[in-house]
């Protein structure tokens, strides 16, 4: 493990976790938007533009290596109440560059202004808009981090239930998979997680759900039927309160016959690939994920 990991964990625990404990959604949104602009950078030559897919605003990212027939459909995290395509664009551009794909990031509705089912509904509309352009589903990889991981696997669950064409692969970075928070490590890892304050989870989920059931498969894929899913790649840190969310999802997918790659890293923060500009382990994980995607999709490495 790098020395930078120790410094980053200290900063996250003393600054970011404190903000997450008390900050209103508007405060959390502003802070992440500013930090993303100041600290995180895409590869040189990256281009972004906003477009509409299925009536949903989506950020489209291309890099010097992007091919139009290779598509990454990425859903950002943020506890369903903050985050945006802009905040995650640098990390997603780094991954898109590594796999030679263009990336599509939907701007889905956030709570409390747009409660459930706005987020999964918006994601589905954006997916259908992408499919309406004639892109074969098998040429698309879907993925997301944290709450975006819930929506990515939730989208997959809906596609399976509808008998629709499936993406070629799916992945999750520290995915949230159980909004009932029933995982044991949600409590045992609470003192060790340097980012997520377990004691505030119920409040943030209430801002999003506003009375809806927390075990709905579109946002809690641990309660979904994922039999027949395409290859999946999942990573999580062993000190995260969401560790069991990721472990149990991987176990469920394997039980149902899915080809699953599960990677658990020691003492890395929630969604550590987000810190690709400063953390060597973040770049290592993006490299490993990119290699897995290229192998599963048959996309040639042009680096």
C-alpha positions in Angstrom: 0.0 0.0 0.0 1.2 3.5 -0.8 2.0 6.3 1.6 -0.4 8.4 -0.3 -3.2 6.1 0.8 -2.5 6.9 4.4 -2.6 10.6 3.8 -5.7 10.4 1.8 -7.5 8.3 4.4 -6.6 10.8 7.1 -7.9 13.7 5.0 -11.1 11.9 4.2 -11.8 11.0 7.8 -11.1 14.4 9.2 -12.7 16.5 6.4 -15.0 14.6 4.1 -16.6 12.2 6.6 -17.3 15.2 8.9 -19.1 17.0 6.0 -21.1 13.9 5.2 -22.2 13.6 8.8 -23.9 17.0 8.9 -24.0 18.6 5.4 -27.4 19.3 3.7 -27.7 17.9 0.2 -27.1 21.3 -1.4 -23.9 21.6 0.6 -22.7 18.2 -0.4 -23.5 18.9 -4.0 -21.6 22.2 -4.1 -18.5 20.7 -2.3 -18.2 17.7 -4.7 -18.7 19.8 -7.8 -15.9 22.3 -6.7 -13.5 19.5 -5.7 -14.1 17.6 -9.0 -13.1 20.7 -11.0 -10.1 21.5 -8.9 -8.5 18.1 -8.2 -9.5 15.6 -10.9 -8.4 15.6 -14.5 -9.3 13.5 -17.6 -6.7 12.4 -20.2 -5.5 15.0 -22.6 -7.7 15.4 -25.6 -10.9 14.4 -23.7 -14.0 16.0 -25.1 -17.4 16.3 -23.5 -20.8 17.4 -24.7 -24.4 17.2 -23.4 -27.0 15.3 -25.4 -30.4 13.8 -24.9 -31.0 10.1 -24.7 -34.6 9.1 -24.1 -35.4 12.6 -23.0 -32.7 12.5 -20.3 -29.7 14.8 -20.2 -26.6 12.8 -20.6 -22.9 13.7 -20.6 -21.1 12.1 -23.5 -17.3 11.7 -23.1 -14.9 10.8 -25.9 -11.1 10.5 -25.7 -8.4 10.1 -28.4 -8.9 6.4 -28.2 -12.7 6.3 -28.2 -14.5 4.2 -30.8 -18.2 4.9 -31.5 -19.0 1.2 -31.4 -17.6 0.7 -27.9 -19.9 2.3 -25.3 -19.5 2.7 -21.5 -22.9 3.5 -19.8 -21.9 4.8 -16.4 -24.1 5.8 -13.5 -22.6 8.1 -10.9 -22.9 7.7 -7.2 -23.6 10.1 -4.3 -26.2 8.4 -2.1 -29.0 9.3 -4.4 -28.9 12.9 -3.2 -25.7 14.4 -4.6 -23.1 13.8 -7.4 -23.5 14.4 -11.1 -22.1 13.3 -14.4 -19.7 16.3 -14.1 -18.3 15.2 -10.7 -17.5 11.7 -12.1 -16.5 12.7 -15.6 -12.7 12.7 -15.0 -12.7 9.2 -13.6 -15.0 7.9 -16.2 -12.9 9.5 -19.0 -9.8 7.7 -17.5 -11.6 4.4 -17.8 -13.1 5.2 -21.2 -9.6 6.0 -22.5 -8.2 2.7 -21.2 -10.9 0.7 -23.0 -11.2 2.8 -26.2 -14.9 3.6 -25.6 -17.2 6.6 -25.6 -19.0 7.1 -22.3 -22.6 8.1 -21.6 -23.5 9.4 -18.1 -27.2 10.1 -17.5 -28.2 12.9 -15.2 -30.8 11.2 -13.1 -33.2 12.8 -10.6 -31.8 13.2 -7.0 -33.7 13.3 -3.7 -35.3 15.0 -2.0 -36.4 17.0 -5.0 -36.9 13.9 -7.2 -37.6 10.9 -4.9 -37.8 7.3 -5.9 -38.6 6.0 -8.5 -37.1 9.0 -10.4 -33.5 7.8 -10.4 -34.1 4.2 -11.8 -36.8 5.5 -14.2 -34.4 8.2 -15.6 -31.6 5.6 -16.0 -33.9 3.3 -17.9 -35.1 6.1 -20.2 -31.5 7.0 -21.0 -30.7 3.3 -21.7 -33.7 3.0 -24.0 -32.7 6.2 -25.7 -29.2 4.7 -26.3 -30.7 1.5 -27.7 -33.0 3.6 -29.9 -29.9 4.9 -31.7 -29.2 1.4 -32.9 -26.4 0.6 -30.5 -26.3 -3.2 -29.9 -26.7 -3.8 -26.2 -23.9 -6.4 -26.3 -21.5 -3.6 -27.3 -22.3 -1.7 -24.1 -20.7 -2.1 -20.7 -22.7 -0.7 -17.8 -21.3 0.3 -14.5 -21.5 2.6 -11.5 -20.1 3.4 -8.1 -21.9 3.4 -4.7 -25.5 4.4 -5.3 -24.7 4.3 -9.0 -23.7 0.7 -8.6 -27.2 0.0 -7.1 -28.7 1.7 -10.2 -26.4 -0.2 -12.6 -27.3 -3.6 -11.2 -30.9 -2.5 -10.8 -31.0 -1.6 -14.4 -29.7 -5.0 -15.3 -32.4 -6.6 -13.0 -35.1 -4.8 -14.9 -33.7 -5.7 -18.3 -33.6 -9.4 -17.2 -37.2 -9.2 -15.9 -38.3 -7.7 -19.2 -36.5 -10.2 -21.3 -34.6 -7.3 -23.0 -31.3 -7.4 -24.7 -28.5 -7.3 -22.2 -25.2 -5.4 -22.0 -22.0 -7.2 -22.6 -20.7 -6.8 -19.1 -21.5 -5.0 -15.8 -19.3 -3.7 -13.0 -19.6 -1.9 -9.6 -17.1 0.2 -7.7 -18.0 -0.1 -4.0 -21.6 -0.7 -5.0 -24.5 -0.1 -2.7 -26.8 -3.1 -3.2 -29.0 -3.2 -0.1 -30.9 -0.1 1.1 -32.2 -2.0 4.1 -28.6 -1.8 5.4 -28.7 -5.4 6.7 -25.0 -6.2 6.1 -23.1 -7.0 9.3 -20.2 -4.8 8.4 -22.6 -1.8 8.1 -22.1 -1.7 11.9 -18.8 -3.5 12.5 -16.9 -1.4 9.9 -18.6 1.9 10.9 -15.5 3.0 13.0 -13.1 2.0 10.2 -14.8 3.5 7.1 -13.0 6.7 6.4 -15.7 8.2 4.2 -19.2 7.0 4.9 -20.9 7.8 8.2 -23.1 4.8 8.9 -25.2 6.8 11.5 -26.5 9.1 8.7 -27.5 6.5 6.2 -31.1 6.2 7.2 -31.6 9.9 6.9 -30.1 10.1 3.4 -32.1 7.0 2.3 -35.3 8.6 3.6 -34.6 11.7 1.5 -34.5 9.5 -1.5 -37.1 6.9 -0.8 -39.7 9.1 1.0 -41.8 6.1 2.1 -41.0 3.7 -0.8 -39.8 0.2 0.1 -36.0 0.0 0.5 -35.9 -3.5 -0.9 -37.1 -2.6 -4.4 -34.9 -4.5 -6.9 -34.3 -1.4 -9.0 -32.3 0.2 -6.2 -31.5 -2.8 -4.0 -30.3 -5.4 -6.5 -29.5 -7.8 -3.7 -33.3 -8.5 -3.7 -33.5 -8.9 -7.5 -33.5 -12.0 -9.7 -30.2 -11.7 -11.6 -30.1 -15.2 -13.1 -28.8 -14.9 -16.6 -26.7 -11.8 -16.0 -23.7 -11.1 -18.2 -20.1 -11.2 -16.7 -19.7 -9.0 -13.7 -16.8 -7.3 -12.0 -17.1 -5.9 -8.4 -14.6 -4.3 -6.1 -14.8 -3.0 -2.5 -12.5 -2.1 0.4 -12.4 -4.4 3.4 -13.0 -1.4 5.8 -16.1 -0.1 4.0 -19.5 -0.3 5.6 -20.7 -1.5 2.1 -18.2 -4.4 2.1 -21.0 -7.0 2.7 -23.2 -5.3 0.0 -20.5 -6.1 -2.5 -19.7 -9.6 -1.1 -23.3 -10.7 -1.0 -24.0 -9.5 -4.5 -21.0 -11.4 -5.9 -22.0 -14.5 -4.0 -25.6 -14.2 -5.4 -24.4 -13.8 -8.9 -22.1 -16.8 -8.7 -24.8 -18.9 -7.2 -26.9 -18.0 -10.3 -24.2 -19.0 -12.7 -22.7 -15.6 -13.6 -19.0 -15.2 -14.3 -18.0 -12.9 -11.5 -14.6 -11.3 -10.7 -14.6 -10.0 -7.1 -11.7 -8.0 -5.8 -11.5 -6.9 -2.2 -8.7 -4.4 -1.3 -7.3 -3.6 2.1 -7.9 -0.2 3.8 -8.8 1.7 0.7 -11.5 4.4 0.8 -15.0 4.1 -0.6 -14.8 4.3 -4.4 -11.0 4.9 -4.4 -10.7 4.9 -8.2 -12.3 8.4 -7.9 -8.8 9.6 -6.6 -6.9 8.5 -9.7 -4.9 11.7 -9.9 -3.3 11.1 -6.5 -3.6 7.5 -5.5 -1.5 4.8 -7.2 -4.0 2.1 -6.1 -6.8 4.0 -7.9 -4.9 3.8 -11.2 -4.1 0.1 -10.6 -7.8 -0.6 -10.2 -8.8 1.3 -13.3 -6.1 -0.6 -15.2 -7.4 -4.0 -13.9 -11.0 -3.1 -14.7 -10.1 -1.9 -18.2 -8.2 -5.2 -18.9 -11.2 -7.2 -17.7 -13.6 -5.2 -19.9 -11.4 -5.5 -23.0 -11.0 -9.3 -22.5 -14.7 -9.8 -21.9 -15.8 -7.6 -24.8 -13.0 -8.6 -27.2 -11.9 -4.9 -27.5 -8.3 -4.6 -28.6 -5.9 -2.7 -26.4 -4.6 0.1 -28.6 -2.4 1.6 -25.9 
